[in-house]
Amino acid sequence: MSEQFFNSFSSQYKTPFGAVPQGQQVTLNLTVPEQYGYVDPHLVLWRDGQPRQYIRMTFTHQTPQVNHFTIQFEAGEPGLYFYYFDLYTDFRRIHRCPNGSGYLTWVEGSAWQLTVYEKDFATPVCLKGGVFYQIFPDRFCEGVKNKPMPFAGRVYRENKHGEPYFWPNETGGYLNMDYFGGDFEGIRQKLPYLESLGVTYLYLNPIFEAHSNHRYNTADYLRADPLLGTNEEFSALCAEAREHGIRIILDGVFSHTGSDSVYFNREGRYGVGGAYHDPNSRYRPWYDFGSQYPCGYRSWWGFDTLPEVREENPDYQNFICGEGGVIDTWMKLGASGFRLDVADELPDFFIERIRQAVKAHGADKLLLGEVWEDATTKEAYGVRRTYLLGKGLDSVMNYPFKEAVLNFLRGGDGQAAAQAILDICEHYPAPALHSLFNFMSTHDTVRAITALAGEPLDNHDRNWQSGRRMSPKAYEHGVKLLAMAYAAIFTLPGVPSIYYGDEVAMQGYKDPFNRGYYEWDSTETRLRPILTQLALLRKSCDAFKEGRFELVEAGPDLLHYRRVGPTQSAEIALNRSNALRVITAFGKAAEVNPMGFTILVEDNATAHLQAGPAGPGGRTTLQYQKG
C-alpha cells in the first residue's frame, strides 16, 4: 500500500495552498495507515524563533486501513511559521520531503513552512499581465550622436560593435570608464519598438549622475547623468512612454554612494566640502568612519570607492524618503517605482519607509527588491528578513525561477525544476508571487543564450571570457533553448522581463561582457515574433495575471504545468528532448514539438481569446517548432 501521510501541495491535505494572510483559516489533514496504530497525532507548530506548540489533531473518519485526522486554526501575526506532525507514540514524527510530502522518521527532519502576511498586502494591479524590459542605459541606444563627454576620464566608444573594455583600472585600463553613449533620447526613439514587443514596464539601471558606466557609485541622487540627458528630458521620456502604455521604474542604490560624489567627495571633484574632507559636513554622519576599516571608513564589500551609508541616520532617511527627497523628486518627474539594489543590505525599517515614500504617489507605484534567494527565508546579518510580508517590498527579482528553468534546459530533470518552482509558489504571499520580476538574463548574470548553450563559465577569468562566442551549431541550439526559456518565464507566476538584446540572442559572459551595445543591425529575427506572441497571450488570458499554478507532469525532459484563472485556463508544456511528445491537455491529446513548447488556452466560461491562432472550441494554441 502506498503511504501518503501529508502533502502541502495538495488541497486534499492543506487548504488553502501556500502563504496566507493574517486571520485566514487554515486546514491541515493527515492520513495515517491503521497498521501503525497511531491514534493521537499532534501538530507541532511554531513561529520563527519562538517555542513550539503541540496541538492535538481531531480524528474525522476511517477509510479502508487508513485513519484520517484534521486540524483547523487561524493564521496569527505576520511572520514565518513552521510545522511537522508528532504521532505521540514510539517517538515517531512526520517530516517534510523535498516534494512537499511527508515521511515517517524517529529523527529531526525538515519542517513545512507557512508564510503569514499582512491582510491588507496589495501590489499594483496594472503590473499583472504585463511585460518588463530591462535596459542598461549606456548600452541600449544612442539618440544624440557623438556627444562630448561631460567629465574628464570618460572614454567615448564610437564603434558600437566593440566589446566593452575589461582591463582593470589598477593597470591603467578603462574598466567601467568606457561609454557607448546610450541616452534618454535613444530610449524615446525606440518606444514604438518596445510597444510592438508587448512591453509595459521599463526597468532602467541607475540613471543618476555617477562616474562609471554602470552608475552604481552614485555621485548626485537628484541629477540625471548628463550623458543620458537632463531631468526634464527624463520627465518627457516618462510622459511619452505612458502614451505607448509603458511605465518606467528606476534603480535605487541606497546602501552606498560613490566616493567621488557630492556627499563623500574623496576625489575633490565637488569642491572643498564632503564627508571625507570636512568633519563638520552635513554628510559626515551619513558614513561610518573609524580606524578599524582598512581605508578609514566602512565600504561596500571592501571597495573603497563605494563608502557605505548609515541607513539609520535620520537626515539620510529624510534625504531619500522625505518630501522633496530622492524618491519624491523622481516620482514627480514621472517614474512609476523603484527597484532596490542589494535589498538584503538595507534594514527592514528603511525599506518600509521607502515603501511609504513610493506609495505616497499612488497604490499603482511599484517597489521591487534585489534578492537572489528565497526572499521569505532570507537571513542577512543574522536577522530573518521581513520585507516580503506586506510592509516592505511589493516583490523581488526571481532568481530561483531563472535557475530552475536554466538547469532544466541544460539537462536537469524536470522534477527538480518543478519542485524549485513549487517551493516559491508555496512560500510567497500571493500579491508578491504574481508581481515577481522573472528573467533569464540581467546585467549581473551571464546572458541567457550563453548560459544555455555556451561553454561553461566555471572559474574562467575575463581574458578567457573576452571575445568568446558559440559555434554556429551551438548558437542554433541556443536559440531553440532560449525560446523555450522565455516561454517558461512568460507563463510562470509573476511578470516576465526581457533583458535588452536577448530578443536578438546577444551573447556574453559576466560583467562587462553581458553589457554590450544593442545589436540593432542583428539579422536574428526568430525570437522577436515568439516574444510578441507570448506578450499578447499574457495580455489576453487572465490565467497569466493571477492564475493558480498546478503541476501536471514533470520528467527527465518534460515540464508540463497549468495556470488557472477566473475565466481562462492555460496548459504549458516544454519538451527538451529530440522526439515528438504527446501530452493530454484539457482532456485531449496535444503534440509538443522536439526542442519546443506548446501553450494551449481555453475559456472557462465565455471570455473571448484574442491572441494567437485560434482553433475550434475556443482553444488557442501557440507552438514553437524545431527548425
N, C-alpha and C positions, 0 to 999 in steps of 0.2 A: 504493500500500500504506500503510495506517495504521500509524504508528510509535508503539509504546508501549515505552519503554525500562525504565521502573520506575514503580511506584505504591505508595506506602506504605500506602494504604487497602485494597489488595488482597492477599489471602492468597497469590495467585499469585506475588507479588513479595516480600512480607515476612511472616514469621511469628516470633512472634505479633504481632498488631496492637497498636500503641500502646506505652505505657510498660511497662517490665519490672522485676521485682525483681532485685536483685543475684544473680549466679550463673545467671541464666536464659540458655539457649541461644537465640541469635538467628540467623535465616537470612535472607539477602538474595539475591534472584535478579535478574539483569539480562539483558535481551534486546537484542541489537544487530543491526540489519539487516546481512546479509552484504555488501551493496553498498558499505558504508563501509570495509570492510577492517580493522576494529579487532579485534584478536585478543588483546590483552593489557591488559584493563581492570583498574584498581585501585580499591579502596575507600579513600577519604580520610576518616579518622575521627579525631576529637579530642574530648577532654574540655574543657569550658568553661574558657578561659583557659590551656590547655596546648598544646604543639606538635602539629602534625598528623602522623598516621601514614598511610603509604601501604602498603596491604596488597593483594597480588596476588590476584585472583579466579581461580577454577578453572573451566575450560571443562567443561561437562557433556554437551552434545549439540547437534545441529543439526536444526532443522525447516526446511521449505522457505524458503530465503532469510533465515533468522534463526539467529544463533549465541546459545547460552544459557550464562550464567556464574552461578556461585554462590559464596557465602562464608558460613561459619558462625563465630561467635565467642561467647564467654561474656561477659555483661554484667558490667562491672567495678564499681568503687566507686560508691556512690550519687552522683548528680550529673546534670548536663545534658551530653549528648554531641551532636555534630553530624556530619553526613556528606554527601558527594556522591560522584560517580564520575569518575575521571580515565581517559580512554581511551588515554592514553600515546602518542598519535600526533597530529600536527597541532595540539597544544595544546588539543585539544577535551575538553570536560567535559560532564557531565550534571548539571544543577542542578534544583532543585525549582520546579514550577509551584504556583500557589495551590491547585489541586485535588488536590495530593499526587502528581501525575505528574511526569515528568522531561522536560526539553528539552535539545537539543544546543546548545552555545554555546562560543565562544572566550574569553568574558569572565567575570569573577567574578559569581556569582549567589547566590540563596538556597540554603541547605542544609536538609536534613531534620533534624528533632530527634528524639533518642532519650532519653527520661527514664528514668533508672535509680533505683529507690527501695529503701529498706531491705527486706530479705527478710522481716522479721517485722512489717512495717507492717500493722496491722489497725484497723478502725474499728467502732463499735458495730453489732452485728447487729440489735438492736432498732429501729434507726433506719430501716432499709431497708424499703420498702413502706409507710412512714408518711406523715404529712402535718403540716407546720408551720402554725402560725397566729401571726402577729406582732401584738403588742399594744403600743401606745403608752399606758402605764398611765394617764395623766391623762385620756385621751380615750375609754376603752372603755366603762366602766360605773361609775356612782356607786352603791355599795351602801349606804353610810351617808349619808343625805341632809343637805344644808345644814350640813356640818361647819364649825366655826370654823377660820380659817387659823392654822396653828401658828407662823408667823413674820410679822413686820411686812413690808410691801411686797408681799405676795401679794394678788392681786385675784381674788375668787371670781366665777365665771360661773354664775349661777343659770339663765339661759336657755341650754339645751343646743343650741339651734339657731343660736346666734350664731356668727359667723365668728371664728376666733382673732385676737386683736389683733396687728397687724403694724407699728405705729408704732415707730420706733427709740427706744431709751432716751435717746439724745443729745438728743432734742427733748421729753423728758418723757413719752414714751409708755410702753406696757406690753408691748413685745415680750418674749416668754418669761416674763412675770410674771403672766399670767392663767391661772387654774386652774379646770378644769371639775369636779374632784373625783373622778375615777376612782380606784378603790382595790382592795385585795385582796378585800374583801367583794364588790365588783361582779363581779370575775372569778370568784369562788367561785360566785356565784348563776348565772352563765352557763355553768358547766361542763357541765350536761346539753345545752345548745345546742351547745357546741363538740364534744362527743362525737357528737351527731347529725350534725354536719357531717363527721365522719370524722377529726377532729384527733387526733393522737397526741403532738404536741410543741407547747408554747407557748414562743415567744421573746419575752421582755419587754425592752423598752428600759429604761434604768437605773432601778433602784428605790432606790438608796442616797440618804441624805439629801443634798440639794443645793438651791441657791437659784435655780432656774429650772425651768420646767415640763418641759423636756426632760431635766434631771438629768445632763447630760454634764459638768457642772462640780462634781464630787464634793466634798461637804463632810465626810462621815463614811462611810468604806467599811464600817464594822461595824454601822451602824444603818440600818434602813429609813426612808425619808422618812415622818415622822409623818402626813402627809396620806394616805398609802397604807395605813398601819396599822403594826403592831409586827412585830418579828422573829418573835414567837410566832405571830402571825396569818399571816405568810408561810409558816411551817413547817406550820401547819394547812392552808393552801391547797395546798401541795405534796402533803400526805398525802391530801387529798380528791381532788385531781386524779388521783393514781395509781389511786384507786378507779374513776375513769372511763377508765382506760387512757391517761392523759395525763401526760407528763413536762414539767418546766419548766427552761428554760435562761435564764441571766441575761446582761446586757450588762456586760462588764468594761472599764472605762475606765481603763487603767493607764499611758497615756503622759503624762497631765497630771492635775492636780487643779483644783479651783476656787481662786481667790484668796481667796474667802470660805469658808474651810474650817478645820477643826481643825488642819490641818497647816501651812498657809501663813498664814491669819488676817490678811490685809492689812486687812480691814474692821473687825477688832477684835470681831467677834461672839462669839468664843470666848475672851474674857478677854485677858490681857496677853501670853500666850505666842505661839508660832508662828514659823515660819521668817522671815517678813517683818520682825517686830519684834525678835526675840531671836536674836543671833548664836550664842548657846550652846544654842539649842533643839535637841532631838534631831532635829527635822525639817530643820534648816538644810542638812545635807549632801545632802538629797534633791533640792535645787534648785541651779540654776546662776546665781549672781549675778555681775554684772560691769557695768562702765561701757559695754561695747560694745553693750549692749542698750538700746533706747530707754526702756524702763520700769525698767531696772536689773536685770532678770532675764530669762532665756530663757523665752519663752512660745509656746504652740501657735499657729502661723501668725500671730504678732504680736498676738494678742488678750491684753491684759494681765490679763484676768480668768481666764485659763487657763495658769497657770505650768506649764512642763514639768518632769517629774521626771527624775532621772538613774538610768536603769534599772540601770546597773552598780553602783550603791551597794548594798553587802551588806545593810545594815539595811532598805532599801526592798524588796529582793528577799525577804528573810525575812518582812517585814510582809505582802507579797502571797502568797507561796508557802509559808511555813513553817507548822509546827504551830501551830494557834490563829490563823493569819493569815486574810486575807480569803477566799481560796478555800476553805480548810478550814472556816471558820465557816459559809459559805453552803451548802457541800455537806452539812455535818452537819445543817443546817436543812431539807434536802430538795431542793436544786437538783440537776439532773442534768447540769449542764455550764455552759459559758460561751461566749459569742460575744465575741471580742476586737475592740474598737473600734480603728480605724486600725492594723491589724496590721502594715502596712508600716512604721510608725514605731516598732515595738518590735523590738529586736535579736533575732536568731535564738536566741542563747543564753538570753535571757529567756523567749521563747516556749517553748523546750524545757523550761525549769524549770517554767513554768506547766503544761505538759502533764503533767509528773511529778506536780505537786500535784493536778491533776484526776483523773488515772488512779489515784492512790493510793486513791481512793474506789471504784474498780471499772473494769474494762475497758469497761463499758457507758456510762461517762460521756463526754460529748461536748465537743470543743473546736473551735469554728469561728472563722474569721478574716474580717474585713472587708478584701477585696481587690477592686479594681474591674477589674483587667486579668487577663490570663493569669497565674495565680499561679506557674507554673513558670518563666516567663521574666522575671518582675518583678525590676527593679532599684530599689533605694532607697538614696539617699545614696552612690551609686557602687558598691554591693555587690549581687551577684546573690543573691536570697533563696533559702533552702533549706528554708523552713518547710513545704513540701508533699512532702517526700521520706521522711517516716516518723518523724521525731523531734520534730516540732513540731505543727502543726495536723492535725486529722482531715480537715478540708475547709474550703471557703471559700464566701462569698457569690458566686453565679454571675451576675455582670453580663453576661458575653459571651452567655449563652443569652438573657437578657432582651432585649438589644439585637438579637440575631438575629431573635427572634420579633416584636418590635415593628416592626423595619424591614420584615420580610416582610408583615405585616398592614397596614402603612401604604402598601404599594405597591411594596416592593422585590422583587427577583427571588428566587424560591425557591432557586435555585442558590447565591446568595450566603449565604443563611441556612444552607443545608446545609453549606457549607464552613466557616462560623464554628463550627457545632456539631461537625463532624468534627475540626477543629483541637483543640478542648478534649478531645474523646474520645481523640485520639491522644496528647496531651501529658500528661494527668493520670494518676497512678497509679490503678489500678482501685479500691482501697479509698477513695480520695478522690473519684473520679468518681461512685461510687454513693452518696456521702454529701453531695454538693453541695447547698447551700441555694439552690433555684431559686425565682424570684419574678418577679412582674410589677410590683409596687409595693413601696416601703418608705417609711420616714419621711424618707429623703433624696432621694426621686425624685418626679417628677410622678405623680399617681395614674394607674393604667393606662388607665382609660376616657378620661381627659382626654388622655393621651399618644396614644391610638389615634385618637380622633375629635374632639378639641377643636381650637381654633385653635392653631397652632404657638406655642410659648413664645418662641422666638427670644431676644432680649435684653430683653424687656419687664420693667419693674420691678414692685414689689409693688403699686403703685397700679393698674396695668393688670390684674394677676392677681386682685386683690380683687374678690369677688363675681361673677367671670366664670363663666358656665355655658353649656353647649351648647344649641343649639336642639333642639326635640323631634325633628326629623329626624336631626340629628347624634347625639343620645342613642340613638335606636333603632339606628342604625348601630353605635354604640359598644358597645352590649350584645351584639350579634352578634359583633363582633370580640373582645370581652373573653371570651366563651365559648370562642372558638377559641384565644385566647391561653392560657387556663388548660388547655384540652385538651392543648396542646403541653407546657406546664410540668409537667403531671401524668404525661406519658408519656415524656418525655426522661430520660436517665440523671440520677440524683440524686433529691432529695426535694423535692416542691413546697411552697411556702409561700403562704398566703393572708394578705395584709395586711388587718388589721381593716377592715371596711366595703367591701372590694372585692366581697364576695358580695352586697351590695345596690347595687353600682355607684355608690359615693360618688365625687364629683368633687373636683378640687382640683389646683392647680398646685404650685409648690415650697413649701418650709417658709416660713410655718407653715400654708399653706392645704391641705396634704396631711395635716394633723393635726387635722382637725375631730373633734367628738364623734360617736360612732357614732350613726347614724340608726336608732334602734330602732323608730321609727314608720314606716319606709320601706314603701312599697307595692310595691317592686320585688321580685318573687318568682321571676323566671325563672332566675336564676343558681344559687341555692342547690341546687335539685334536681340540676342538672348537676354541681356540685362534689361533692355527696354521691355521685352515681353514679360519678364519677371516683375518689373515695376508696375506694369499695367495690371497684372494679375493681383498683386498686393493691393492695389488701389480699388479694384472692383470686387474683391472677395473678402467678406468680413471675417472669415476664418483666420486670416493672417493678421488681423488687428489685435484681437484679444482672445483668439480661439484656444480651446483646450488642446494640449499636446497629448497624443496617445501613441505608444509604440505598437506597431503591428507585427513587424518581423525584423530580426537582426541576425545576420550570419557572417561567415568569413568574407563575403564580397558583396553583401546586400544590406542596405539600410532602408527600411520601409516604415513610414510613420504617417499619422493622420492629424490634421488640425480640424477642430470642430467649433464653428462659430454659431451665432444666433440664428442665421438663416442659411448659411452655406457651410459645406464641409469640403476638405481637400485631402487627397492622398498623394503622398510624395514617395517615390522610390528611386534610389541611387544604385546603379549596377556597376560595380568596379571591375567586373570580370570581362573576358573577351567573348562571352557567349550570351546569346539572347536569353533573357529571363521572362518567365510568365508569372505574374502575381495575380492575386484576387483583390480587386478594389471595388467597393460598392457592390459586392456580390457578383461581380463579373470578371472574366479573365481580361488582363491587360498586359501588353508587352512592354518590356523595358530594354532598350537597345544596349548592345555591348558598349561598355565605357560611356554610358549615357544615363539620362534620367527621364522619368515620366511624372508629370503632375496632372492629376485628374481632379476636377472640381464639379460638384453637383449642388443644386439648390436643395436646401432642406424643406423650403416652403415655396414661395412664389417669387423670390428675388431673381432678377434678370442679370445674367453674367455677360459682361461686355468684352473682356479681354480674351485674346487667343482665338483659335479656330474652333468655333462651336460645333458640337456633334449632336446627334439625336438625343432626345430625352433631357435636354437642359444641361448636358455634360460638356465641359470644356477640357480639352487635352492639350498639354504642352509637352513636347518631346524634344530631346536632343539626340541626334543620330550620329553614329560614328562615321567619319569620313569628311 
